Amino acid sequence: MGKGAYFFLLDDNEVFLIINCLVHGSLARAGKVKSQTPKVEAQEKKKTPKGRAKKRILYNRRFVNVTTLPGGKRRM
């Protein structure tokens, strides 16, 4: 058998696929870019509001500070 994909029909119309030698590029270089990227430590983030304070921010974002685009669409 040569290079290519082979399909086998199983019961209940399930298709079983065997791929023979069809790989886009060598898998030896997999993860090359991630390993080359320098590690940057995560910066500290501001505490997100909980409960009533979060609901207040959502209300202001959705109903008070609404900007409308042409066609009556709201910008989120």
PDB file of N, CA, C and O in Angstrom:
ATOM      1  N   MET A   1       0.839  -1.180   0.000  1.00  0.00           N
ATOM      2  CA  MET A   1       0.000   0.000   0.000  1.00  0.00           C
ATOM      3  C   MET A   1       0.880   1.239   0.000  1.00  0.00           C
ATOM      4  O   MET A   1       1.921   1.272   0.657  1.00  0.00           O
ATOM      5  N   GLY A   2       0.463   2.245  -0.731  1.00  0.00           N
ATOM      6  CA  GLY A   2       1.228   3.474  -0.813  1.00  0.00           C
ATOM      7  C   GLY A   2       0.802   4.477   0.236  1.00  0.00           C
ATOM      8  O   GLY A   2       0.071   4.154   1.172  1.00  0.00           O
ATOM      9  N   LYS A   3       1.272   5.699   0.062  1.00  0.00           N
ATOM     10  CA  LYS A   3       0.920   6.753   0.996  1.00  0.00           C
ATOM     11  C   LYS A   3      -0.521   7.178   0.761  1.00  0.00           C
ATOM     12  O   LYS A   3      -1.002   7.179  -0.372  1.00  0.00           O
ATOM     13  N   GLY A   4      -1.202   7.537   1.837  1.00  0.00           N
ATOM     14  CA  GLY A   4      -2.567   8.007   1.694  1.00  0.00           C
ATOM     15  C   GLY A   4      -3.392   7.696   2.912  1.00  0.00           C
ATOM     16  O   GLY A   4      -2.883   7.189   3.911  1.00  0.00           O
ATOM     17  N   ALA A   5      -4.669   8.002   2.827  1.00  0.00           N
ATOM     18  CA  ALA A   5      -5.584   7.754   3.922  1.00  0.00           C
ATOM     19  C   ALA A   5      -6.471   6.581   3.554  1.00  0.00           C
ATOM     20  O   ALA A   5      -6.905   6.465   2.408  1.00  0.00           O
ATOM     21  N   TYR A   6      -6.743   5.718   4.507  1.00  0.00           N
ATOM     22  CA  TYR A   6      -7.571   4.554   4.267  1.00  0.00           C
ATOM     23  C   TYR A   6      -8.788   4.635   5.177  1.00  0.00           C
ATOM     24  O   TYR A   6      -8.655   4.913   6.369  1.00  0.00           O
ATOM     25  N   PHE A   7      -9.970   4.395   4.626  1.00  0.00           N
ATOM     26  CA  PHE A   7     -11.208   4.445   5.388  1.00  0.00           C
ATOM     27  C   PHE A   7     -11.765   3.034   5.515  1.00  0.00           C
ATOM     28  O   PHE A   7     -11.767   2.271   4.549  1.00  0.00           O
ATOM     29  N   PHE A   8     -12.237   2.692   6.704  1.00  0.00           N
ATOM     30  CA  PHE A   8     -12.878   1.413   6.929  1.00  0.00           C
ATOM     31  C   PHE A   8     -14.251   1.674   7.521  1.00  0.00           C
ATOM     32  O   PHE A   8     -14.367   2.389   8.517  1.00  0.00           O
ATOM     33  N   LEU A   9     -15.290   1.111   6.929  1.00  0.00           N
ATOM     34  CA  LEU A   9     -16.643   1.277   7.450  1.00  0.00           C
ATOM     35  C   LEU A   9     -16.906   0.217   8.509  1.00  0.00           C
ATOM     36  O   LEU A   9     -16.699  -0.975   8.280  1.00  0.00           O
ATOM     37  N   LEU A  10     -17.364   0.669   9.668  1.00  0.00           N
ATOM     38  CA  LEU A  10     -17.710  -0.236  10.749  1.00  0.00           C
ATOM     39  C   LEU A  10     -19.227  -0.259  10.890  1.00  0.00           C
ATOM     40  O   LEU A  10     -19.937   0.362  10.099  1.00  0.00           O
ATOM     41  N   ASP A  11     -19.724  -0.973  11.896  1.00  0.00           N
ATOM     42  CA  ASP A  11     -21.166  -1.021  12.092  1.00  0.00           C
ATOM     43  C   ASP A  11     -21.691   0.340  12.537  1.00  0.00           C
ATOM     44  O   ASP A  11     -20.930   1.156  13.058  1.00  0.00           O
ATOM     45  N   ASP A  12     -22.964   0.589  12.340  1.00  0.00           N
ATOM     46  CA  ASP A  12     -23.647   1.837  12.679  1.00  0.00           C
ATOM     47  C   ASP A  12     -23.054   3.032  11.951  1.00  0.00           C
ATOM     48  O   ASP A  12     -23.051   4.139  12.489  1.00  0.00           O
ATOM     49  N   ASN A  13     -22.560   2.831  10.753  1.00  0.00           N
ATOM     50  CA  ASN A  13     -22.037   3.889   9.885  1.00  0.00           C
ATOM     51  C   ASN A  13     -20.891   4.675  10.514  1.00  0.00           C
ATOM     52  O   ASN A  13     -20.685   5.837  10.163  1.00  0.00           O
ATOM     53  N   GLU A  14     -20.150   4.078  11.421  1.00  0.00           N
ATOM     54  CA  GLU A  14     -18.965   4.727  11.970  1.00  0.00           C
ATOM     55  C   GLU A  14     -17.817   4.550  10.990  1.00  0.00           C
ATOM     56  O   GLU A  14     -17.655   3.489  10.387  1.00  0.00           O
ATOM     57  N   VAL A  15     -17.043   5.579  10.842  1.00  0.00           N
ATOM     58  CA  VAL A  15     -15.921   5.534   9.907  1.00  0.00           C
ATOM     59  C   VAL A  15     -14.639   5.481  10.718  1.00  0.00           C
ATOM     60  O   VAL A  15     -14.405   6.325  11.583  1.00  0.00           O
ATOM     61  N   PHE A  16     -13.812   4.488  10.435  1.00  0.00           N
ATOM     62  CA  PHE A  16     -12.528   4.345  11.095  1.00  0.00           C
ATOM     63  C   PHE A  16     -11.468   4.772  10.099  1.00  0.00           C
ATOM     64  O   PHE A  16     -11.412   4.236   8.992  1.00  0.00           O
ATOM     65  N   LEU A  17     -10.629   5.722  10.466  1.00  0.00           N
ATOM     66  CA  LEU A  17      -9.671   6.324   9.544  1.00  0.00           C
ATOM     67  C   LEU A  17      -8.259   5.988   9.992  1.00  0.00           C
ATOM     68  O   LEU A  17      -7.892   6.226  11.142  1.00  0.00           O
ATOM     69  N   ILE A  18      -7.488   5.449   9.101  1.00  0.00           N
ATOM     70  CA  ILE A  18      -6.067   5.223   9.352  1.00  0.00           C
ATOM     71  C   ILE A  18      -5.299   6.124   8.403  1.00  0.00           C
ATOM     72  O   ILE A  18      -5.470   6.045   7.187  1.00  0.00           O
ATOM     73  N   ILE A  19      -4.462   6.971   8.951  1.00  0.00           N
ATOM     74  CA  ILE A  19      -3.652   7.851   8.119  1.00  0.00           C
ATOM     75  C   ILE A  19      -2.260   7.256   8.042  1.00  0.00           C
ATOM     76  O   ILE A  19      -1.623   7.005   9.066  1.00  0.00           O
ATOM     77  N   ASN A  20      -1.798   7.036   6.842  1.00  0.00           N
ATOM     78  CA  ASN A  20      -0.518   6.386   6.633  1.00  0.00           C
ATOM     79  C   ASN A  20       0.455   7.397   6.042  1.00  0.00           C
ATOM     80  O   ASN A  20       0.328   7.756   4.871  1.00  0.00           O
ATOM     81  N   CYS A  21       1.416   7.858   6.821  1.00  0.00           N
ATOM     82  CA  CYS A  21       2.499   8.725   6.358  1.00  0.00           C
ATOM     83  C   CYS A  21       2.005  10.062   5.828  1.00  0.00           C
ATOM     84  O   CYS A  21       2.610  10.603   4.902  1.00  0.00           O
ATOM     85  N   LEU A  22       0.938  10.613   6.374  1.00  0.00           N
ATOM     86  CA  LEU A  22       0.497  11.940   5.961  1.00  0.00           C
ATOM     87  C   LEU A  22       0.681  12.892   7.136  1.00  0.00           C
ATOM     88  O   LEU A  22      -0.234  13.074   7.938  1.00  0.00           O
ATOM     89  N   VAL A  23       1.853  13.496   7.239  1.00  0.00           N
ATOM     90  CA  VAL A  23       2.150  14.442   8.299  1.00  0.00           C
ATOM     91  C   VAL A  23       2.715  15.682   7.636  1.00  0.00           C
ATOM     92  O   VAL A  23       3.602  15.591   6.787  1.00  0.00           O
ATOM     93  N   HIS A  24       2.196  16.850   8.024  1.00  0.00           N
ATOM     94  CA  HIS A  24       2.700  18.094   7.454  1.00  0.00           C
ATOM     95  C   HIS A  24       3.972  18.496   8.187  1.00  0.00           C
ATOM     96  O   HIS A  24       3.903  19.176   9.211  1.00  0.00           O
ATOM     97  N   GLY A  25       5.100  18.100   7.694  1.00  0.00           N
ATOM     98  CA  GLY A  25       6.375  18.430   8.320  1.00  0.00           C
ATOM     99  C   GLY A  25       6.781  17.376   9.335  1.00  0.00           C
ATOM    100  O   GLY A  25       6.009  16.480   9.677  1.00  0.00           O
ATOM    101  N   SER A  26       7.999  17.505   9.802  1.00  0.00           N
ATOM    102  CA  SER A  26       8.544  16.536  10.738  1.00  0.00           C
ATOM    103  C   SER A  26       8.033  16.810  12.141  1.00  0.00           C
ATOM    104  O   SER A  26       7.954  17.962  12.565  1.00  0.00           O
ATOM    105  N   LEU A  27       7.687  15.750  12.861  1.00  0.00           N
ATOM    106  CA  LEU A  27       7.241  15.909  14.238  1.00  0.00           C
ATOM    107  C   LEU A  27       8.409  16.063  15.200  1.00  0.00           C
ATOM    108  O   LEU A  27       8.202  16.275  16.395  1.00  0.00           O
ATOM    109  N   ALA A  28       9.637  15.959  14.694  1.00  0.00           N
ATOM    110  CA  ALA A  28      10.809  16.136  15.547  1.00  0.00           C
ATOM    111  C   ALA A  28      10.944  17.586  15.998  1.00  0.00           C
ATOM    112  O   ALA A  28      11.555  17.861  17.031  1.00  0.00           O
ATOM    113  N   ARG A  29      10.375  18.520  15.226  1.00  0.00           N
ATOM    114  CA  ARG A  29      10.479  19.937  15.572  1.00  0.00           C
ATOM    115  C   ARG A  29       9.232  20.454  16.278  1.00  0.00           C
ATOM    116  O   ARG A  29       9.056  21.666  16.399  1.00  0.00           O
ATOM    117  N   ALA A  30       8.376  19.574  16.741  1.00  0.00           N
ATOM    118  CA  ALA A  30       7.149  19.997  17.409  1.00  0.00           C
ATOM    119  C   ALA A  30       7.482  20.700  18.720  1.00  0.00           C
ATOM    120  O   ALA A  30       8.285  20.193  19.503  1.00  0.00           O
ATOM    121  N   GLY A  31       6.890  21.835  18.967  1.00  0.00           N
ATOM    122  CA  GLY A  31       7.120  22.590  20.192  1.00  0.00           C
ATOM    123  C   GLY A  31       8.352  23.457  20.152  1.00  0.00           C
ATOM    124  O   GLY A  31       8.796  23.938  21.195  1.00  0.00           O
ATOM    125  N   LYS A  32       8.925  23.674  18.972  1.00  0.00           N
ATOM    126  CA  LYS A  32      10.165  24.443  18.842  1.00  0.00           C
ATOM    127  C   LYS A  32       9.976  25.883  19.298  1.00  0.00           C
ATOM    128  O   LYS A  32      10.799  26.403  20.051  1.00  0.00           O
ATOM    129  N   VAL A  33       8.912  26.530  18.857  1.00  0.00           N
ATOM    130  CA  VAL A  33       8.719  27.949  19.161  1.00  0.00           C
ATOM    131  C   VAL A  33       8.453  28.147  20.644  1.00  0.00           C
ATOM    132  O   VAL A  33       8.976  29.084  21.247  1.00  0.00           O
ATOM    133  N   LYS A  34       7.635  27.267  21.245  1.00  0.00           N
ATOM    134  CA  LYS A  34       7.321  27.418  22.661  1.00  0.00           C
ATOM    135  C   LYS A  34       8.565  27.274  23.525  1.00  0.00           C
ATOM    136  O   LYS A  34       8.721  27.989  24.514  1.00  0.00           O
ATOM    137  N   SER A  35       9.444  26.359  23.159  1.00  0.00           N
ATOM    138  CA  SER A  35      10.650  26.173  23.962  1.00  0.00           C
ATOM    139  C   SER A  35      11.642  27.316  23.772  1.00  0.00           C
ATOM    140  O   SER A  35      12.470  27.563  24.649  1.00  0.00           O
ATOM    141  N   GLN A  36      11.569  28.022  22.634  1.00  0.00           N
ATOM    142  CA  GLN A  36      12.480  29.145  22.393  1.00  0.00           C
ATOM    143  C   GLN A  36      12.010  30.430  23.061  1.00  0.00           C
ATOM    144  O   GLN A  36      12.817  31.324  23.314  1.00  0.00           O
ATOM    145  N   THR A  37      10.717  30.536  23.350  1.00  0.00           N
ATOM    146  CA  THR A  37      10.156  31.770  23.883  1.00  0.00           C
ATOM    147  C   THR A  37      10.610  31.970  25.323  1.00  0.00           C
ATOM    148  O   THR A  37      10.490  31.057  26.140  1.00  0.00           O
ATOM    149  N   PRO A  38      11.134  33.159  25.647  1.00  0.00           N
ATOM    150  CA  PRO A  38      11.575  33.392  27.022  1.00  0.00           C
ATOM    151  C   PRO A  38      10.394  33.445  27.985  1.00  0.00           C
ATOM    152  O   PRO A  38       9.327  33.960  27.650  1.00  0.00           O
ATOM    153  N   LYS A  39      10.597  32.911  29.177  1.00  0.00           N
ATOM    154  CA  LYS A  39       9.554  32.878  30.188  1.00  0.00           C
ATOM    155  C   LYS A  39       9.403  34.250  30.811  1.00  0.00           C
ATOM    156  O   LYS A  39      10.383  34.845  31.258  1.00  0.00           O
ATOM    157  N   VAL A  40       8.178  34.753  30.844  1.00  0.00           N
ATOM    158  CA  VAL A  40       7.882  36.042  31.457  1.00  0.00           C
ATOM    159  C   VAL A  40       6.967  35.772  32.639  1.00  0.00           C
ATOM    160  O   VAL A  40       5.919  35.142  32.493  1.00  0.00           O
ATOM    161  N   GLU A  41       7.364  36.249  33.805  1.00  0.00           N
ATOM    162  CA  GLU A  41       6.561  36.030  35.000  1.00  0.00           C
ATOM    163  C   GLU A  41       5.260  36.818  34.912  1.00  0.00           C
ATOM    164  O   GLU A  41       5.231  37.933  34.391  1.00  0.00           O
ATOM    165  N   ALA A  42       4.195  36.233  35.424  1.00  0.00           N
ATOM    166  CA  ALA A  42       2.894  36.898  35.409  1.00  0.00           C
ATOM    167  C   ALA A  42       2.905  38.070  36.375  1.00  0.00           C
ATOM    168  O   ALA A  42       3.411  37.970  37.493  1.00  0.00           O
ATOM    169  N   GLN A  43       2.333  39.193  35.922  1.00  0.00           N
ATOM    170  CA  GLN A  43       2.280  40.373  36.775  1.00  0.00           C
ATOM    171  C   GLN A  43       1.090  40.266  37.718  1.00  0.00           C
ATOM    172  O   GLN A  43       0.110  39.578  37.433  1.00  0.00           O
ATOM    173  N   GLU A  44       1.194  40.957  38.840  1.00  0.00           N
ATOM    174  CA  GLU A  44       0.094  40.951  39.794  1.00  0.00           C
ATOM    175  C   GLU A  44      -1.062  41.755  39.239  1.00  0.00           C
ATOM    176  O   GLU A  44      -0.881  42.837  38.681  1.00  0.00           O
ATOM    177  N   LYS A  45      -2.265  41.201  39.403  1.00  0.00           N
ATOM    178  CA  LYS A  45      -3.453  41.856  38.880  1.00  0.00           C
ATOM    179  C   LYS A  45      -4.259  42.445  40.022  1.00  0.00           C
ATOM    180  O   LYS A  45      -4.182  41.997  41.166  1.00  0.00           O
ATOM    181  N   LYS A  46      -5.035  43.466  39.676  1.00  0.00           N
ATOM    182  CA  LYS A  46      -5.913  44.079  40.651  1.00  0.00           C
ATOM    183  C   LYS A  46      -7.037  43.102  40.989  1.00  0.00           C
ATOM    184  O   LYS A  46      -7.499  42.360  40.123  1.00  0.00           O
ATOM    185  N   LYS A  47      -7.469  43.104  42.230  1.00  0.00           N
ATOM    186  CA  LYS A  47      -8.525  42.201  42.672  1.00  0.00           C
ATOM    187  C   LYS A  47      -9.834  42.538  41.959  1.00  0.00           C
ATOM    188  O   LYS A  47     -10.234  43.701  41.909  1.00  0.00           O
ATOM    189  N   THR A  48     -10.496  41.527  41.411  1.00  0.00           N
ATOM    190  CA  THR A  48     -11.765  41.777  40.732  1.00  0.00           C
ATOM    191  C   THR A  48     -12.880  41.900  41.758  1.00  0.00           C
ATOM    192  O   THR A  48     -12.899  41.161  42.742  1.00  0.00           O
ATOM    193  N   PRO A  49     -13.814  42.831  41.539  1.00  0.00           N
ATOM    194  CA  PRO A  49     -14.911  43.004  42.490  1.00  0.00           C
ATOM    195  C   PRO A  49     -15.822  41.782  42.525  1.00  0.00           C
ATOM    196  O   PRO A  49     -15.991  41.093  41.519  1.00  0.00           O
ATOM    197  N   LYS A  50     -16.397  41.526  43.675  1.00  0.00           N
ATOM    198  CA  LYS A  50     -17.310  40.403  43.857  1.00  0.00           C
ATOM    199  C   LYS A  50     -18.678  40.929  44.288  1.00  0.00           C
ATOM    200  O   LYS A  50     -18.801  42.038  44.808  1.00  0.00           O
ATOM    201  N   GLY A  51     -19.687  40.118  44.062  1.00  0.00           N
ATOM    202  CA  GLY A  51     -21.020  40.411  44.576  1.00  0.00           C
ATOM    203  C   GLY A  51     -21.635  41.681  44.026  1.00  0.00           C
ATOM    204  O   GLY A  51     -21.698  41.878  42.813  1.00  0.00           O
ATOM    205  N   ARG A  52     -22.097  42.555  44.940  1.00  0.00           N
ATOM    206  CA  ARG A  52     -22.794  43.778  44.573  1.00  0.00           C
ATOM    207  C   ARG A  52     -21.936  44.695  43.733  1.00  0.00           C
ATOM    208  O   ARG A  52     -22.433  45.315  42.793  1.00  0.00           O
ATOM    209  N   ALA A  53     -20.654  44.795  44.052  1.00  0.00           N
ATOM    210  CA  ALA A  53     -19.762  45.691  43.312  1.00  0.00           C
ATOM    211  C   ALA A  53     -19.610  45.235  41.861  1.00  0.00           C
ATOM    212  O   ALA A  53     -19.535  46.065  40.955  1.00  0.00           O
ATOM    213  N   LYS A  54     -19.565  43.931  41.638  1.00  0.00           N
ATOM    214  CA  LYS A  54     -19.460  43.427  40.267  1.00  0.00           C
ATOM    215  C   LYS A  54     -20.743  43.693  39.494  1.00  0.00           C
ATOM    216  O   LYS A  54     -20.695  44.077  38.326  1.00  0.00           O
ATOM    217  N   LYS A  55     -21.897  43.491  40.143  1.00  0.00           N
ATOM    218  CA  LYS A  55     -23.176  43.772  39.492  1.00  0.00           C
ATOM    219  C   LYS A  55     -23.284  45.248  39.125  1.00  0.00           C
ATOM    220  O   LYS A  55     -23.844  45.594  38.085  1.00  0.00           O
ATOM    221  N   ARG A  56     -22.756  46.105  39.967  1.00  0.00           N
ATOM    222  CA  ARG A  56     -22.779  47.545  39.687  1.00  0.00           C
ATOM    223  C   ARG A  56     -21.967  47.871  38.442  1.00  0.00           C
ATOM    224  O   ARG A  56     -22.404  48.653  37.597  1.00  0.00           O
ATOM    225  N   ILE A  57     -20.781  47.267  38.327  1.00  0.00           N
ATOM    226  CA  ILE A  57     -19.938  47.496  37.149  1.00  0.00           C
ATOM    227  C   ILE A  57     -20.631  46.982  35.891  1.00  0.00           C
ATOM    228  O   ILE A  57     -20.609  47.649  34.857  1.00  0.00           O
ATOM    229  N   LEU A  58     -21.251  45.794  35.971  1.00  0.00           N
ATOM    230  CA  LEU A  58     -21.953  45.246  34.815  1.00  0.00           C
ATOM    231  C   LEU A  58     -23.121  46.135  34.402  1.00  0.00           C
ATOM    232  O   LEU A  58     -23.342  46.354  33.211  1.00  0.00           O
ATOM    233  N   TYR A  59     -23.869  46.646  35.374  1.00  0.00           N
ATOM    234  CA  TYR A  59     -24.998  47.530  35.071  1.00  0.00           C
ATOM    235  C   TYR A  59     -24.522  48.788  34.366  1.00  0.00           C
ATOM    236  O   TYR A  59     -25.098  49.204  33.360  1.00  0.00           O
ATOM    237  N   ASN A  60     -23.471  49.388  34.898  1.00  0.00           N
ATOM    238  CA  ASN A  60     -22.951  50.611  34.279  1.00  0.00           C
ATOM    239  C   ASN A  60     -22.430  50.338  32.876  1.00  0.00           C
ATOM    240  O   ASN A  60     -22.613  51.160  31.978  1.00  0.00           O
ATOM    241  N   ARG A  61     -21.789  49.204  32.679  1.00  0.00           N
ATOM    242  CA  ARG A  61     -21.245  48.866  31.365  1.00  0.00           C
ATOM    243  C   ARG A  61     -22.360  48.623  30.354  1.00  0.00           C
ATOM    244  O   ARG A  61     -22.250  49.030  29.197  1.00  0.00           O
ATOM    245  N   ARG A  62     -23.441  47.956  30.788  1.00  0.00           N
ATOM    246  CA  ARG A  62     -24.496  47.565  29.849  1.00  0.00           C
ATOM    247  C   ARG A  62     -25.523  48.655  29.585  1.00  0.00           C
ATOM    248  O   ARG A  62     -26.015  48.770  28.462  1.00  0.00           O
ATOM    249  N   PHE A  63     -25.862  49.465  30.594  1.00  0.00           N
ATOM    250  CA  PHE A  63     -26.994  50.368  30.443  1.00  0.00           C
ATOM    251  C   PHE A  63     -26.649  51.843  30.565  1.00  0.00           C
ATOM    252  O   PHE A  63     -27.335  52.667  29.960  1.00  0.00           O
ATOM    253  N   VAL A  64     -25.638  52.213  31.303  1.00  0.00           N
ATOM    254  CA  VAL A  64     -25.344  53.626  31.533  1.00  0.00           C
ATOM    255  C   VAL A  64     -24.381  54.162  30.491  1.00  0.00           C
ATOM    256  O   VAL A  64     -24.661  55.192  29.879  1.00  0.00           O
ATOM    257  N   ASN A  65     -23.271  53.506  30.271  1.00  0.00           N
ATOM    258  CA  ASN A  65     -22.241  53.999  29.351  1.00  0.00           C
ATOM    259  C   ASN A  65     -22.382  53.391  27.964  1.00  0.00           C
ATOM    260  O   ASN A  65     -21.381  53.019  27.351  1.00  0.00           O
ATOM    261  N   VAL A  66     -23.607  53.285  27.460  1.00  0.00           N
ATOM    262  CA  VAL A  66     -23.844  52.634  26.175  1.00  0.00           C
ATOM    263  C   VAL A  66     -23.555  53.608  25.050  1.00  0.00           C
ATOM    264  O   VAL A  66     -24.048  54.736  25.052  1.00  0.00           O
ATOM    265  N   THR A  67     -22.753  53.171  24.088  1.00  0.00           N
ATOM    266  CA  THR A  67     -22.534  53.949  22.871  1.00  0.00           C
ATOM    267  C   THR A  67     -23.179  53.186  21.731  1.00  0.00           C
ATOM    268  O   THR A  67     -22.950  51.987  21.568  1.00  0.00           O
ATOM    269  N   THR A  68     -23.985  53.879  20.941  1.00  0.00           N
ATOM    270  CA  THR A  68     -24.680  53.213  19.846  1.00  0.00           C
ATOM    271  C   THR A  68     -23.971  53.493  18.544  1.00  0.00           C
ATOM    272  O   THR A  68     -23.519  54.609  18.287  1.00  0.00           O
ATOM    273  N   LEU A  69     -23.881  52.478  17.738  1.00  0.00           N
ATOM    274  CA  LEU A  69     -23.280  52.572  16.417  1.00  0.00           C
ATOM    275  C   LEU A  69     -24.390  52.782  15.395  1.00  0.00           C
ATOM    276  O   LEU A  69     -25.565  52.611  15.722  1.00  0.00           O
ATOM    277  N   PRO A  70     -24.043  53.147  14.172  1.00  0.00           N
ATOM    278  CA  PRO A  70     -25.076  53.291  13.140  1.00  0.00           C
ATOM    279  C   PRO A  70     -25.849  51.988  12.958  1.00  0.00           C
ATOM    280  O   PRO A  70     -25.276  50.899  12.977  1.00  0.00           O
ATOM    281  N   GLY A  71     -27.147  52.122  12.782  1.00  0.00           N
ATOM    282  CA  GLY A  71     -27.989  50.942  12.645  1.00  0.00           C
ATOM    283  C   GLY A  71     -28.575  50.502  13.972  1.00  0.00           C
ATOM    284  O   GLY A  71     -29.229  49.460  14.039  1.00  0.00           O
ATOM    285  N   GLY A  72     -28.357  51.269  15.025  1.00  0.00           N
ATOM    286  CA  GLY A  72     -28.927  50.949  16.327  1.00  0.00           C
ATOM    287  C   GLY A  72     -28.199  49.865  17.081  1.00  0.00           C
ATOM    288  O   GLY A  72     -28.720  49.342  18.066  1.00  0.00           O
ATOM    289  N   LYS A  73     -27.003  49.514  16.641  1.00  0.00           N
ATOM    290  CA  LYS A  73     -26.258  48.460  17.325  1.00  0.00           C
ATOM    291  C   LYS A  73     -25.510  49.048  18.515  1.00  0.00           C
ATOM    292  O   LYS A  73     -24.985  50.159  18.457  1.00  0.00           O
ATOM    293  N   ARG A  74     -25.477  48.272  19.591  1.00  0.00           N
ATOM    294  CA  ARG A  74     -24.726  48.695  20.766  1.00  0.00           C
ATOM    295  C   ARG A  74     -23.304  48.189  20.666  1.00  0.00           C
ATOM    296  O   ARG A  74     -23.050  47.085  20.184  1.00  0.00           O
ATOM    297  N   ARG A  75     -22.392  49.003  21.124  1.00  0.00           N
ATOM    298  CA  ARG A  75     -21.000  48.566  21.169  1.00  0.00           C
ATOM    299  C   ARG A  75     -20.713  48.067  22.565  1.00  0.00           C
ATOM    300  O   ARG A  75     -20.949  48.770  23.548  1.00  0.00           O
ATOM    301  N   MET A  76     -20.207  46.865  22.650  1.00  0.00           N
ATOM    302  CA  MET A  76     -19.904  46.286  23.962  1.00  0.00           C
ATOM    303  C   MET A  76     -18.510  46.664  24.384  1.00  0.00           C
ATOM    304  O   MET A  76     -18.064  46.273  25.463  1.00  0.00           O
TER     305      MET A  76
END
